[in-house]
Amino acid sequence: MSPQATLLSLGVLLLLAAGVTFLAVTWDSLPVPIQAAIIATLATISLISSIPAARHKLTGTAEALAILGTGLLTVDLYGARALGLISSDTVDGLTYFGVAAAIVAATNLLMSRIAPTVITYGVAAVVIGQLPLPFLLADRLPLAAFLLGLLIQVTITLLWSVKGTKAVRLTGATCAALVFWALMFIGCVRIFLSLVAHYSIRTRPAISDFLNNSPTALFPVLATTAVLCLAAITGIALLRKTPLPRALPPTFAESACTAAAALAVATCLPQLPTAGRWLDTGLATALALIVLLMAKRTGVRGAAAWTATSVVALVNFMFCAMTEDLVQLALISAIVSALALIAVWRKQLQPTPAALTASLTAQLAAVLATYDGLFTPRTGAIVLAVIAALSIAAACLITNPPLERTLLSCATAAAALAEFTALLDNTATLTGIVLTITAAPLVAYGMRPERREALLFAAALLITANTAFALGTGATTIEWFTLPPAAALLAIGTYGWRTHPSWVYLAPGLLLGLVPSTLLANSNDDHLRTTFVVAAALTTILLGTRLSLQAPFLIGAAVLLKIALWQFLEVAPLIPRWTTLATAGLILLTVGATYERRLQNAKQAAHWVAALR
């Protein structure tokens, strides 16, 4: 500080101290009105003296006199109240301080017009001008009207201060910002307290005492929300009048105003009767769609849309989680799944994270709905199985390996959840339904040569599903458990591995379809099974011979041999013993007589069988 500024500052402080001392010490020597008149006279002299000082460009002196005059006027008004000149019975404390602040602010405003070059007057008018309205209206108006009055004060302050000097503009912007965010904070707290009281009976009495009214009344909440939305719109409009500091990011203030309004609306909607929380979810969804479908996602509009969407969605999710509203959480999860797909379509999200988000949130929605009881375990299991099937179906169309792996992983998780949910239903047929739904697209997925291994998983799922169906229907015939899986194995093997040896793609299905029935076809009373087994074995041998396939030929021959041996063993006790000896002798004579020819035929047959594929 310069020597002049130091001297002027000390002089002002000493004179102010002298005024305070005068009021404090001479209260019993002079009447209070005379003391107040003396201080008022000194204040008037100081204020008037600053005018010629400013005109003669004595800037420091003018500023010091302005500070002194303002300070003496403040001391005078305070002293008049403190010394009983104006008793509390006449005017209550808040009203008096509001009027006193208005007098000081009006005086400085008038002096700023007379001596516009004196910065003190403009700054004091702006700063002190923020006090009258809160003091005068605090206990006289409802909160919504009080906040509306503060908003009007902010608007007037900012519009008036932009016409002043740089210091006045800076002071006006600072004061307007402080009052603006104070009213936004007070309004949001009021709405939030009402929300807490609405859903928490234990805290309702304490909040009612704090608010001095019914905390669950709807009209004050709606009025406060409307004022805050109007304040946010006004704040964004006023930002065009006052440039922000360069250190702040662009659109920062607009986003902050939008966030405050969105917070107010998001905490207000759940308090509406019946459909409040549904409206909150609907608003979040609508905002998300607007963000995703906007042609231009930059600038003030884009930032405001993103901010509003984030705030409303976060408040909605936290509210549903705190109130344990599983139906709403399930709806939110389903909506997020759909929005993820829209985001991919609009190229705002990469396919891999979008697929992961869509599948997992859809699974979460099904699980929550089932846990809440909205879905039965049967419905929940089927929905999860459909989600798994859709994930696999999407993987069929994808050539991007990371995305393909993500979809298959999600499908595996969905299938596991579906099976676990099916176990809660205690019906085997539901397990079969779930596995069949999951296996169907897996067969299509394995159609491509590089994905042939998926057919094996599909076959395993279909076999398990068939077993579950058979058990669920109480079937006792073994063919219900063997023939459908055998058909699946034959179909999958023929399609996927027909270029391999027949033992690779035909033998598993033939063994599963023929061997169990062959082992059971051992009684003369089971003519139907024996007939069909012999017919199937004969058909298998003929196909193996016609197509030069080793596995069908040998398996069919083994089945016929088993049936023939068992039939022979069943009738053997009925044959006379001499017939057995005679038959053995004839066989030995025949073999001995044609030994060399039979040996050559056996070698040819062995070579023919070995040559089969």
C-alpha positions as CSV (number, residue, x, y, z in Angstrom):
1,M,0.0,0.0,0.0
2,S,1.1,3.5,-0.7
3,P,1.7,5.9,2.2
4,Q,-1.4,7.9,1.3
5,A,-3.6,4.7,1.3
6,T,-2.1,3.7,4.7
7,L,-2.8,7.0,6.3
8,L,-6.3,7.2,4.9
9,S,-7.1,3.6,6.1
10,L,-5.8,4.3,9.6
11,G,-7.8,7.6,9.7
12,V,-11.0,5.9,8.7
13,L,-10.5,3.1,11.3
14,L,-9.8,5.6,14.0
15,L,-12.8,7.7,13.2
16,L,-15.1,4.6,13.2
17,A,-13.6,3.5,16.5
18,A,-14.3,7.0,17.8
19,G,-17.9,6.9,16.7
20,V,-18.4,3.5,18.4
21,T,-16.7,4.7,21.6
22,F,-18.9,7.9,21.5
23,L,-22.0,5.8,21.5
24,A,-20.8,3.4,24.1
25,V,-19.3,5.9,26.6
26,T,-21.6,9.0,26.4
27,W,-24.9,7.0,26.6
28,D,-25.5,8.4,30.1
29,S,-24.3,12.0,29.4
30,L,-26.3,12.8,26.3
31,P,-29.8,11.6,25.2
32,V,-29.8,8.8,22.7
33,P,-31.5,11.0,20.0
34,I,-28.8,13.6,20.3
35,Q,-26.1,10.9,20.0
36,A,-27.8,9.4,16.9
37,A,-28.1,12.9,15.4
38,I,-24.4,13.6,16.0
39,I,-23.3,10.4,14.3
40,A,-25.8,10.9,11.4
41,T,-24.4,14.4,10.9
42,L,-20.8,13.1,10.8
43,A,-21.9,10.5,8.3
44,T,-23.6,13.0,6.1
45,I,-20.6,15.3,6.2
46,S,-18.3,12.4,5.2
47,L,-20.6,11.3,2.4
48,I,-21.1,14.8,1.0
49,S,-17.3,15.5,1.3
50,S,-16.5,12.6,-1.0
51,I,-18.3,14.3,-3.9
52,P,-15.9,17.3,-4.3
53,A,-13.0,15.0,-3.6
54,A,-14.0,12.7,-6.4
55,R,-14.6,15.6,-8.8
56,H,-11.1,16.9,-8.1
57,K,-9.7,13.4,-8.8
58,L,-8.7,12.9,-5.2
59,T,-9.5,9.2,-5.5
60,G,-8.0,7.9,-2.3
61,T,-9.6,10.7,-0.2
62,A,-13.0,10.2,-1.9
63,E,-12.9,6.4,-1.2
64,A,-11.8,6.9,2.4
65,L,-14.6,9.4,3.0
66,A,-17.1,7.1,1.3
67,I,-16.0,4.2,3.6
68,L,-16.1,6.5,6.6
69,G,-19.6,7.8,5.8
70,T,-21.0,4.3,5.1
71,G,-19.5,3.0,8.3
72,L,-20.7,5.9,10.5
73,L,-24.2,5.4,9.0
74,T,-24.1,1.7,9.8
75,V,-22.9,2.4,13.4
76,D,-25.6,5.1,13.8
77,L,-28.4,2.7,12.8
78,Y,-27.0,-0.1,14.9
79,G,-26.6,2.2,17.9
80,A,-30.1,3.5,17.7
81,R,-31.3,0.0,18.1
82,A,-28.9,-1.1,20.7
83,L,-29.4,2.0,22.9
84,G,-33.2,1.6,22.8
85,L,-34.1,4.5,20.5
86,I,-36.2,2.1,18.5
87,S,-37.4,-0.7,20.9
88,S,-38.1,-4.3,19.9
89,D,-41.7,-3.8,20.8
90,T,-42.1,-1.3,18.0
91,V,-40.2,-3.2,15.3
92,D,-38.9,-6.8,15.6
93,G,-35.2,-7.5,15.0
94,L,-35.4,-8.9,11.5
95,T,-37.5,-6.1,10.2
96,Y,-35.3,-3.5,11.8
97,F,-32.1,-4.9,10.4
98,G,-33.8,-5.3,7.0
99,V,-34.9,-1.7,7.0
100,A,-31.5,-0.5,8.2
101,A,-29.7,-2.5,5.5
102,A,-32.1,-1.0,3.0
103,I,-31.3,2.6,4.2
104,V,-27.6,2.0,3.9
105,A,-27.9,0.4,0.5
106,A,-30.2,3.1,-0.8
107,T,-27.8,5.8,0.5
108,N,-24.9,4.2,-1.3
109,L,-27.0,3.7,-4.5
110,L,-27.9,7.4,-4.4
111,M,-24.3,8.4,-3.8
112,S,-23.1,6.1,-6.7
113,R,-25.3,8.2,-9.0
114,I,-23.9,11.5,-7.7
115,A,-20.3,10.3,-7.6
116,P,-20.1,7.5,-10.0
117,T,-16.3,7.4,-9.9
118,V,-16.2,6.4,-6.2
119,I,-16.0,2.6,-6.3
120,T,-17.0,2.2,-2.6
121,Y,-20.6,3.4,-3.2
122,G,-21.3,0.9,-6.0
123,V,-19.7,-2.0,-4.2
124,A,-21.5,-1.2,-0.9
125,A,-24.8,-0.8,-2.7
126,V,-24.4,-4.2,-4.3
127,V,-23.2,-6.0,-1.2
128,I,-25.5,-4.4,1.4
129,G,-28.4,-4.5,-1.1
130,Q,-28.5,-8.3,-0.7
131,L,-29.6,-8.1,3.0
132,P,-32.9,-6.3,3.1
133,L,-35.0,-8.8,1.3
134,P,-34.0,-11.9,3.3
135,F,-34.5,-10.0,6.6
136,L,-37.8,-8.6,5.6
137,L,-39.4,-11.7,3.9
138,A,-37.8,-14.6,5.8
139,D,-40.7,-15.1,8.3
140,R,-43.5,-13.5,6.4
141,L,-43.8,-15.6,3.2
142,P,-43.8,-19.3,2.3
143,L,-40.5,-20.7,1.2
144,A,-41.4,-20.8,-2.5
145,A,-42.4,-17.1,-2.5
146,F,-39.3,-16.2,-0.5
147,L,-37.1,-18.0,-3.0
148,L,-38.9,-16.3,-5.9
149,G,-38.1,-12.9,-4.2
150,L,-34.4,-13.9,-3.9
151,L,-34.5,-14.8,-7.6
152,I,-35.9,-11.4,-8.5
153,Q,-33.2,-9.8,-6.3
154,V,-30.5,-11.8,-8.1
155,T,-31.8,-10.7,-11.5
156,I,-32.0,-7.0,-10.5
157,T,-28.5,-7.1,-8.9
158,L,-26.9,-8.6,-12.0
159,L,-28.6,-6.4,-14.5
160,W,-27.8,-3.3,-12.5
161,S,-24.2,-4.2,-11.8
162,V,-23.3,-4.8,-15.4
163,K,-23.7,-1.1,-16.1
164,G,-21.1,-0.1,-13.4
165,T,-17.4,-0.2,-13.2
166,K,-15.3,-3.3,-13.3
167,A,-15.2,-3.6,-9.5
168,V,-19.0,-3.2,-9.4
169,R,-19.5,-5.8,-12.1
170,L,-17.3,-8.3,-10.3
171,T,-19.0,-7.7,-7.0
172,G,-22.4,-7.9,-8.5
173,A,-21.6,-11.2,-10.2
174,T,-20.1,-12.6,-7.0
175,C,-23.1,-11.6,-4.8
176,A,-25.6,-12.7,-7.4
177,A,-23.9,-16.1,-7.7
178,L,-23.8,-16.6,-3.9
179,V,-27.5,-15.7,-3.4
180,F,-28.5,-17.7,-6.5
181,W,-26.8,-20.9,-5.2
182,A,-28.0,-20.3,-1.7
183,L,-31.6,-20.2,-2.9
184,M,-31.0,-23.3,-5.1
185,F,-29.5,-25.1,-2.1
186,I,-32.3,-24.2,0.2
187,G,-35.0,-25.2,-2.3
188,C,-33.3,-28.6,-3.0
189,V,-32.9,-29.3,0.7
190,R,-36.6,-28.5,1.3
191,I,-37.7,-30.9,-1.4
192,F,-35.4,-33.6,-0.2
193,L,-36.6,-33.3,3.4
194,S,-40.1,-33.7,2.2
195,L,-39.2,-36.8,0.2
196,V,-37.5,-38.3,3.3
197,A,-40.5,-37.5,5.4
198,H,-42.8,-39.0,2.8
199,Y,-41.2,-42.4,2.9
200,S,-39.7,-42.5,6.4
201,I,-42.3,-42.4,9.2
202,R,-39.6,-42.3,11.9
203,T,-38.1,-39.0,10.7
204,R,-41.4,-37.3,9.9
205,P,-41.9,-35.7,13.3
206,A,-38.4,-34.2,13.4
207,I,-38.7,-32.8,9.9
208,S,-42.2,-31.5,10.7
209,D,-40.8,-29.5,13.6
210,F,-37.9,-28.2,11.5
211,L,-40.2,-27.1,8.6
212,N,-43.0,-25.8,10.9
213,N,-45.6,-27.4,8.7
214,S,-46.7,-30.7,7.3
215,P,-43.6,-32.1,5.7
216,T,-45.6,-34.3,3.2
217,A,-47.8,-31.4,1.9
218,L,-47.6,-31.6,-1.9
219,F,-48.3,-27.9,-2.9
220,P,-45.2,-26.4,-1.2
221,V,-43.1,-29.1,-2.9
222,L,-44.5,-28.3,-6.3
223,A,-44.2,-24.6,-5.8
224,T,-40.6,-24.8,-4.7
225,T,-39.8,-27.1,-7.6
226,A,-41.4,-24.6,-10.0
227,V,-39.3,-21.8,-8.6
228,L,-36.1,-23.7,-8.8
229,C,-36.8,-24.6,-12.4
230,L,-37.6,-20.9,-13.2
231,A,-34.3,-20.0,-11.3
232,A,-32.3,-22.4,-13.5
233,I,-33.8,-21.0,-16.7
234,T,-33.2,-17.5,-15.5
235,G,-29.6,-18.3,-14.4
236,I,-28.8,-19.8,-17.9
237,A,-30.3,-16.7,-19.5
238,L,-28.4,-14.3,-17.2
239,L,-25.1,-16.1,-18.0
240,R,-25.2,-14.4,-21.4
241,K,-25.0,-11.0,-19.6
242,T,-22.0,-11.9,-17.5
243,P,-18.9,-13.7,-18.9
244,L,-17.5,-16.4,-16.6
245,P,-13.8,-16.6,-15.7
246,R,-11.7,-18.3,-18.2
247,A,-10.5,-20.9,-15.6
248,L,-14.0,-22.4,-15.6
249,P,-14.8,-24.9,-18.4
250,P,-17.2,-23.8,-21.0
251,T,-20.9,-24.7,-20.2
252,F,-19.9,-25.3,-16.6
253,A,-22.4,-22.8,-15.2
254,E,-25.2,-23.9,-17.5
255,S,-24.6,-27.5,-16.5
256,A,-24.7,-26.6,-12.8
257,C,-28.0,-24.8,-13.2
258,T,-29.4,-27.7,-15.1
259,A,-28.2,-30.2,-12.5
260,A,-29.9,-28.2,-9.7
261,A,-33.2,-28.1,-11.5
262,A,-33.0,-31.8,-12.4
263,L,-32.3,-32.6,-8.8
264,A,-35.3,-30.7,-7.7
265,V,-37.6,-32.4,-10.3
266,A,-36.2,-35.8,-9.6
267,T,-36.8,-35.5,-5.9
268,C,-40.3,-34.0,-6.4
269,L,-41.8,-36.6,-8.8
270,P,-41.6,-39.5,-6.3
271,Q,-43.8,-37.5,-4.0
272,L,-46.7,-37.4,-6.4
273,P,-49.4,-39.9,-5.5
274,T,-49.7,-43.2,-7.2
275,A,-47.6,-42.7,-10.3
276,G,-44.8,-40.6,-8.9
277,R,-41.9,-43.0,-9.1
278,W,-43.0,-44.2,-12.5
279,L,-42.9,-40.6,-13.7
280,D,-39.4,-40.3,-12.4
281,T,-38.3,-43.4,-14.4
282,G,-40.2,-42.1,-17.4
283,L,-38.5,-38.7,-17.3
284,A,-35.1,-40.3,-17.0
285,T,-35.9,-42.5,-20.0
286,A,-37.1,-39.6,-22.1
287,L,-34.1,-37.5,-21.3
288,A,-31.8,-40.5,-22.2
289,L,-33.6,-40.9,-25.6
290,I,-33.2,-37.1,-26.2
291,V,-29.5,-37.4,-25.6
292,L,-29.1,-40.4,-27.8
293,L,-31.2,-39.0,-30.6
294,M,-29.8,-35.4,-30.6
295,A,-28.3,-34.5,-33.9
296,K,-25.8,-32.2,-32.2
297,R,-24.3,-33.3,-28.9
298,T,-22.0,-30.3,-28.2
299,G,-22.5,-26.9,-26.8
300,V,-24.9,-25.7,-24.1
301,R,-27.8,-27.9,-25.2
302,G,-25.8,-31.0,-25.3
303,A,-24.2,-30.4,-21.9
304,A,-27.5,-29.5,-20.3
305,A,-29.1,-32.6,-21.7
306,W,-26.3,-34.9,-20.5
307,T,-26.4,-33.3,-17.1
308,A,-30.1,-33.5,-16.6
309,T,-30.1,-37.2,-17.8
310,S,-27.3,-38.1,-15.4
311,V,-28.8,-36.4,-12.4
312,V,-32.4,-37.7,-12.9
313,A,-31.2,-41.2,-13.6
314,L,-28.9,-41.3,-10.6
315,V,-31.5,-39.9,-8.2
316,N,-34.1,-42.3,-9.6
317,F,-31.8,-45.3,-9.1
318,M,-30.8,-44.3,-5.6
319,F,-34.4,-43.7,-4.6
320,C,-35.5,-47.1,-5.9
321,A,-32.5,-48.8,-4.2
322,M,-33.2,-47.1,-0.9
323,T,-36.9,-47.9,-1.0
324,E,-36.1,-51.5,-2.2
325,D,-38.5,-51.1,-5.1
326,L,-37.4,-54.2,-7.1
327,V,-40.1,-53.7,-9.8
328,Q,-38.8,-50.3,-10.6
329,L,-35.2,-51.5,-10.5
330,A,-36.1,-54.3,-12.9
331,L,-37.8,-51.7,-15.2
332,I,-34.7,-49.5,-15.0
333,S,-32.5,-52.5,-15.9
334,A,-34.7,-53.4,-18.9
335,I,-34.6,-49.7,-20.1
336,V,-30.9,-49.5,-19.8
337,S,-30.6,-52.7,-21.9
338,A,-32.7,-51.1,-24.6
339,L,-30.8,-47.8,-24.4
340,A,-27.5,-49.6,-24.9
341,L,-28.8,-51.0,-28.2
342,I,-30.0,-47.6,-29.3
343,A,-26.6,-46.1,-28.3
344,V,-24.9,-48.6,-30.6
345,W,-27.3,-47.7,-33.4
346,R,-26.5,-44.0,-32.9
347,K,-22.7,-44.9,-32.8
348,Q,-22.3,-43.4,-29.3
349,L,-21.1,-46.6,-27.7
350,Q,-18.8,-49.3,-28.9
351,P,-20.5,-52.7,-29.8
352,T,-18.6,-54.8,-27.2
353,P,-19.5,-52.7,-24.0
354,A,-22.9,-52.2,-25.4
355,A,-23.5,-55.9,-25.9
356,L,-22.2,-56.6,-22.4
357,T,-24.4,-53.9,-20.9
358,A,-27.5,-54.9,-22.8
359,S,-27.3,-58.6,-21.9
360,L,-26.3,-58.2,-18.3
361,T,-28.9,-55.6,-17.5
362,A,-31.6,-57.6,-19.2
363,Q,-30.6,-60.6,-17.1
364,L,-30.7,-58.4,-14.0
365,A,-34.2,-57.2,-14.9
366,A,-35.4,-60.8,-15.1
367,V,-33.7,-61.8,-11.9
368,L,-35.2,-58.8,-10.0
369,A,-38.7,-59.4,-11.4
370,T,-38.5,-63.1,-10.4
371,Y,-37.2,-62.3,-6.9
372,D,-39.9,-59.7,-6.3
373,G,-42.6,-62.2,-7.4
374,L,-43.7,-60.3,-10.5
375,F,-42.5,-63.3,-12.5
376,T,-43.0,-66.9,-11.5
377,P,-39.8,-69.0,-11.5
378,R,-41.1,-70.6,-14.7
379,T,-41.5,-67.3,-16.4
380,G,-38.2,-66.0,-15.1
381,A,-36.3,-69.1,-16.2
382,I,-37.8,-68.9,-19.7
383,V,-37.1,-65.2,-20.0
384,L,-33.5,-65.8,-19.0
385,A,-33.2,-68.7,-21.5
386,V,-34.6,-66.4,-24.3
387,I,-31.9,-63.8,-23.3
388,A,-29.2,-66.5,-23.6
389,A,-30.7,-67.6,-27.0
390,L,-30.7,-64.0,-28.3
391,S,-27.1,-63.5,-27.3
392,I,-26.1,-66.7,-29.1
393,A,-28.2,-65.7,-32.1
394,A,-26.4,-62.3,-32.2
395,A,-23.1,-64.1,-32.0
396,C,-24.0,-66.1,-35.1
397,L,-24.0,-62.8,-37.1
398,I,-20.8,-61.4,-35.7
399,T,-17.3,-61.7,-37.1
400,N,-15.6,-59.6,-34.5
401,P,-13.9,-62.0,-32.1
402,P,-14.0,-59.8,-28.9
403,L,-17.7,-59.0,-29.5
404,E,-18.4,-62.7,-30.2
405,R,-16.6,-63.8,-27.0
406,T,-18.5,-61.2,-25.0
407,L,-21.9,-62.4,-26.4
408,L,-21.1,-66.0,-25.7
409,S,-20.0,-65.2,-22.1
410,C,-23.2,-63.3,-21.5
411,A,-25.2,-66.2,-23.0
412,T,-23.4,-68.6,-20.6
413,A,-24.2,-66.5,-17.6
414,A,-27.9,-66.2,-18.7
415,A,-28.2,-69.9,-19.3
416,A,-26.7,-70.6,-15.9
417,L,-29.1,-68.2,-14.2
418,A,-32.0,-69.7,-16.2
419,E,-31.1,-73.2,-15.1
420,F,-30.7,-72.1,-11.4
421,T,-34.1,-70.4,-11.6
422,A,-35.6,-73.5,-13.2
423,L,-34.4,-75.6,-10.2
424,L,-36.5,-73.4,-7.9
425,D,-39.6,-74.6,-9.8
426,N,-38.9,-78.2,-9.0
427,T,-40.1,-79.5,-12.4
428,A,-37.8,-81.4,-14.7
429,T,-39.8,-80.3,-17.8
430,L,-38.8,-76.6,-17.1
431,T,-35.2,-77.7,-17.2
432,G,-35.8,-79.3,-20.6
433,I,-37.5,-76.2,-21.9
434,V,-34.6,-73.9,-20.8
435,L,-32.0,-76.2,-22.3
436,T,-33.9,-76.6,-25.6
437,I,-34.3,-72.8,-25.9
438,T,-30.6,-72.3,-25.3
439,A,-29.5,-75.1,-27.6
440,A,-31.5,-74.1,-30.6
441,P,-29.5,-71.0,-31.6
442,L,-26.3,-72.9,-30.6
443,V,-26.9,-75.3,-33.4
444,A,-27.1,-72.4,-35.8
445,Y,-24.0,-70.9,-34.3
446,G,-22.1,-74.2,-35.1
447,M,-23.0,-74.2,-38.8
448,R,-19.8,-72.4,-39.8
449,P,-16.8,-74.6,-40.1
450,E,-14.7,-72.8,-37.6
451,R,-17.4,-73.1,-35.0
452,R,-18.1,-76.9,-35.3
453,E,-17.3,-77.5,-31.6
454,A,-20.4,-75.6,-30.6
455,L,-22.4,-78.4,-32.1
456,L,-21.1,-80.8,-29.4
457,F,-22.3,-78.4,-26.7
458,A,-25.6,-78.1,-28.5
459,A,-25.9,-81.9,-28.6
460,A,-25.0,-82.2,-24.9
461,L,-27.7,-79.6,-24.0
462,L,-30.3,-81.4,-26.2
463,I,-29.5,-84.8,-24.7
464,T,-29.9,-83.4,-21.2
465,A,-33.1,-81.6,-22.2
466,N,-34.5,-84.8,-23.6
467,T,-33.6,-86.7,-20.4
468,A,-35.3,-83.9,-18.3
469,F,-38.4,-84.1,-20.5
470,A,-38.6,-87.9,-20.1
471,L,-38.1,-87.7,-16.4
472,G,-40.7,-85.0,-16.1
473,T,-43.3,-86.9,-17.9
474,G,-42.7,-90.1,-15.9
475,A,-41.5,-92.1,-18.9
476,T,-40.2,-95.6,-18.2
477,T,-39.5,-96.8,-21.8
478,I,-35.8,-96.4,-22.4
479,E,-36.2,-95.4,-26.0
480,W,-37.6,-92.0,-24.8
481,F,-34.2,-91.4,-23.3
482,T,-32.0,-92.8,-26.1
483,L,-33.7,-92.3,-29.5
484,P,-34.1,-88.4,-29.6
485,P,-30.4,-87.9,-28.4
486,A,-29.3,-90.4,-30.9
487,A,-31.1,-88.6,-33.7
488,A,-29.5,-85.3,-32.6
489,L,-26.0,-86.9,-32.5
490,L,-26.5,-88.4,-36.0
491,A,-27.8,-85.1,-37.4
492,I,-25.0,-83.0,-35.9
493,G,-22.3,-85.6,-36.8
494,T,-23.5,-85.9,-40.3
495,Y,-23.6,-82.1,-40.8
496,G,-20.4,-81.2,-39.1
497,W,-18.0,-84.1,-39.5
498,R,-19.1,-86.1,-42.5
499,T,-15.6,-85.8,-44.1
500,H,-14.2,-87.8,-41.1
501,P,-14.3,-91.5,-40.6
502,S,-17.7,-92.9,-39.9
503,W,-16.6,-93.9,-36.3
504,V,-16.3,-90.1,-35.6
505,Y,-19.6,-88.8,-36.8
506,L,-21.9,-91.9,-36.9
507,A,-20.8,-94.2,-34.2
508,P,-21.9,-92.2,-31.2
509,G,-25.4,-91.8,-32.4
510,L,-25.7,-95.4,-33.6
511,L,-24.3,-96.8,-30.3
512,L,-26.7,-94.6,-28.2
513,G,-29.7,-95.5,-30.3
514,L,-29.1,-99.2,-30.7
515,V,-27.1,-100.6,-27.9
516,P,-29.5,-99.9,-24.9
517,S,-32.5,-101.3,-26.8
518,T,-30.4,-104.3,-28.0
519,L,-29.4,-105.2,-24.4
520,L,-33.0,-105.1,-23.3
521,A,-34.3,-107.1,-26.3
522,N,-33.7,-110.4,-24.5
523,S,-37.1,-111.9,-24.0
524,N,-39.6,-113.7,-26.1
525,D,-42.3,-111.5,-24.5
526,D,-40.6,-108.3,-26.0
527,H,-41.4,-109.1,-29.6
528,L,-42.1,-105.4,-30.7
529,R,-38.7,-104.1,-29.4
530,T,-36.8,-107.1,-30.9
531,T,-38.5,-106.6,-34.3
532,F,-37.7,-102.9,-34.4
533,V,-34.1,-103.4,-33.3
534,V,-33.6,-106.1,-35.9
535,A,-35.1,-103.8,-38.6
536,A,-32.9,-100.9,-37.5
537,A,-29.8,-103.1,-37.4
538,L,-30.5,-104.5,-40.9
539,T,-31.1,-101.0,-42.2
540,T,-27.8,-99.8,-40.7
541,I,-25.9,-102.7,-42.3
542,L,-27.4,-102.0,-45.7
543,L,-26.6,-98.3,-45.5
544,G,-23.1,-99.1,-44.4
545,T,-22.7,-101.6,-47.3
546,R,-24.2,-99.2,-49.8
547,L,-22.2,-96.1,-48.7
548,S,-19.0,-98.0,-47.7
549,L,-19.2,-97.0,-44.1
550,Q,-17.5,-99.2,-41.5
551,A,-19.2,-98.1,-38.3
552,P,-22.8,-98.7,-39.4
553,F,-21.9,-102.1,-40.9
554,L,-20.1,-103.4,-37.8
555,I,-22.5,-101.9,-35.3
556,G,-25.5,-103.3,-37.2
557,A,-23.8,-106.7,-37.5
558,A,-22.9,-106.8,-33.8
559,V,-26.6,-106.0,-32.9
560,L,-27.9,-108.8,-35.1
561,L,-25.3,-111.2,-33.7
562,K,-26.3,-110.4,-30.2
563,I,-30.0,-110.9,-31.0
564,A,-29.3,-114.1,-32.8
565,L,-27.1,-115.5,-30.0
566,W,-29.7,-114.6,-27.4
567,Q,-32.5,-116.2,-29.4
568,F,-30.4,-119.3,-29.9
569,L,-29.6,-119.5,-26.1
570,E,-33.3,-119.2,-25.3
571,V,-34.2,-122.1,-27.5
572,A,-31.1,-124.2,-26.9
573,P,-32.5,-126.2,-24.0
574,L,-35.4,-127.3,-26.2
575,I,-33.1,-128.9,-28.9
576,P,-32.3,-132.7,-28.5
577,R,-28.7,-133.4,-27.5
578,W,-28.0,-135.6,-30.5
579,T,-29.0,-132.7,-32.7
580,T,-26.3,-130.5,-31.2
581,L,-23.6,-133.2,-31.7
582,A,-24.7,-133.8,-35.3
583,T,-24.7,-130.1,-36.0
584,A,-21.1,-129.7,-34.6
585,G,-19.9,-132.7,-36.7
586,L,-21.4,-131.3,-39.9
587,I,-19.8,-127.9,-39.3
588,L,-16.4,-129.5,-38.7
589,L,-16.7,-131.6,-41.9
590,T,-17.8,-128.7,-44.0
591,V,-15.1,-126.4,-42.7
592,G,-12.4,-129.1,-43.2
593,A,-13.5,-129.9,-46.7
594,T,-13.6,-126.2,-47.8
595,Y,-10.9,-124.9,-45.5
596,E,-8.7,-123.2,-48.0
597,R,-11.6,-121.6,-49.8
598,R,-13.2,-120.4,-46.6
599,L,-9.8,-119.0,-45.4
600,Q,-9.5,-117.0,-48.6
601,N,-13.1,-115.7,-48.3
602,A,-12.4,-114.7,-44.7
603,K,-9.3,-112.7,-45.7
604,Q,-11.3,-111.0,-48.5
605,A,-14.1,-110.1,-46.1
606,A,-11.6,-108.7,-43.6
607,H,-9.9,-106.6,-46.3
608,W,-13.4,-105.4,-47.5
609,V,-14.4,-104.4,-44.0
610,A,-11.1,-102.7,-43.4
611,A,-11.5,-100.7,-46.6
612,L,-14.8,-99.2,-45.4
613,R,-14.6,-95.6,-44.3
